[in-house]
Amino acid sequence: MTTDENGEIGYFPNPCGPWYNSGIELNCTETLRKTAEKNGIKIQNNVQITSLIKDGDKVCGAVGYSIMDGTFYIFRAKAVISSCAACGFRTVRMFNGRGEGVKLAWDAGAQMRNAEYGNFVEIISDVLGESIYGTQTIVYNQKGENVWDKYVKWPAPDVCIEMILGMEKEYREGNGPLYIDFSKMPEEWKVIGQSGGELMGMTRFFPDKLKWMARSGAREHEYVDLGEKPTVKTGLHGNAGPVRVDLDFKTTVDGLYVVGVDCCNGSGAFGAIPQPGGQRGSGLTFGITTGYIGGAKAAEYAKNKGRLGEPDAADVLEKKKDAFACLNQPSGISAYDLIERIQEAICPFDVCIRRSEASLTRAIEKIEAVKADLPKMKAGDYHELMVCNETKAMALVAELMLRSALVRKESRGFHYREDYPEIDNKNWLKWTIADNVDGKVVISTEDIPMERYKFKPQEMEG
């Protein structure tokens, strides 16, 4: 973690508002791995988990295959902990998953919650097609107006819905292309994003992070020089992690715990709030904190209630057949073609941000067409098979997000409906719930138990 001069965890002000940040060591996962191995934990590399297995209603393990040689594995456990990156739909080149963990839980019967909030949108470079972190306050239109100052009227610590809608408005009014002016970058962001020096006596990055940044920057400058005023646009990053968990990070299925950003929306920690609920860079920290809690609770469950279940042999064979289905057919559709169609359904601005009943309905129809073609996918090898399985997961998460967004008839957080543009606390202090009913996505709502919360919307205060 970020440390001060005494070696204690340190915090520093966020340049965009009254928030505080702390960094995390880039190689923390290596440290965790070494600790796990020291404690006798076996680690199985290069295996894609394709299904969870159950004994009756209880999850008792998982199955998967080696992406190197196709070896099929059966893992049995007294409790299962799933920790995957939230679904990012392969749209922006950043650290995100493909929804595999969501699909594993869904197929096992787990309930989803607040999937509509998986649509985080970034400010990205026209040239690189990826986020340029920390630049949201220095975006300008062709009139020289600062877009952040023009549209963001609250102390937002990161990219927010007002900024994204404002950027679109500027383009529609002919004030584009928008650009970043690096010469006006605040000193605090220079420390966070570029130099890695010290801020108020606290080291922001460890040496390994600084070396990585130097290598990454040098590599990209071999191909492109962004200059001082690169042009930018908006792009769907995604952060869809709707697996519903309780305070112990237990899902609605016995024996299954989900930690990390696969449950960021489903836990209620992210979603129906402005940033910093889903602030960029929080994924690893969220994974560690939720893992610290959920891991201990899963271990407690395994010790006191868990048992090595006996999965049905016929079910395991069926799951093996499903795992290799795309590899074993003579011809078919490329997974990459279906991924492109998923992106064409969810990436348009009137679907991922400025939503409406009409645009969401059109997008759902496109995803339904993709789902109809999923059984036709053909994989040439085990790596392509992995992409096929990822594509199935992305199609599911896209449907969960779109159908939940269609049901929520209000605007809240990053969920914006142009046909319902206001927050509606009278009718929509609710969670959206997604259930797997005979393989179909069925959306319902559940009242938020506001009586349990210390802080309430103003109109509810006595």
Secondary structure as UniProt FT lines:
FT   TURN            5..6
FT   STRAND          12..13
FT   TURN            15..16
FT   STRAND          20..21
FT   TURN            26..27
FT   HELIX           28..38
FT   TURN            39..40
FT   STRAND          47..55
FT   TURN            56..57
FT   STRAND          58..66
FT   TURN            67..69
FT   STRAND          72..76
FT   STRAND          80..83
FT   TURN            89..90
FT   HELIX           100..107
FT   TURN            108..109
FT   STRAND          112..113
FT   HELIX           115..117
FT   STRAND          121..125
FT   TURN            126..128
FT   TURN            133..134
FT   HELIX           136..138
FT   STRAND          139..140
FT   TURN            142..143
FT   HELIX           147..151
FT   HELIX           161..172
FT   TURN            173..174
FT   STRAND          178..180
FT   HELIX           182..184
FT   HELIX           187..190
FT   HELIX           191..195
FT   STRAND          198..199
FT   TURN            200..201
FT   STRAND          202..203
FT   HELIX           207..223
FT   STRAND          231..236
FT   TURN            247..248
FT   STRAND          256..259
FT   HELIX           261..263
FT   TURN            264..268
FT   TURN            275..278
FT   TURN            280..281
FT   HELIX           282..304
FT   HELIX           313..323
FT   TURN            324..327
FT   HELIX           335..346
FT   HELIX           349..352
FT   STRAND          354..355
FT   HELIX           357..373
FT   HELIX           374..376
FT   HELIX           382..407
FT   TURN            413..414
FT   STRAND          415..417
FT   TURN            418..419
FT   TURN            425..427
FT   STRAND          430..437
FT   TURN            438..439
FT   STRAND          440..447
FT   HELIX           450..452
FT   HELIX           458..460
//
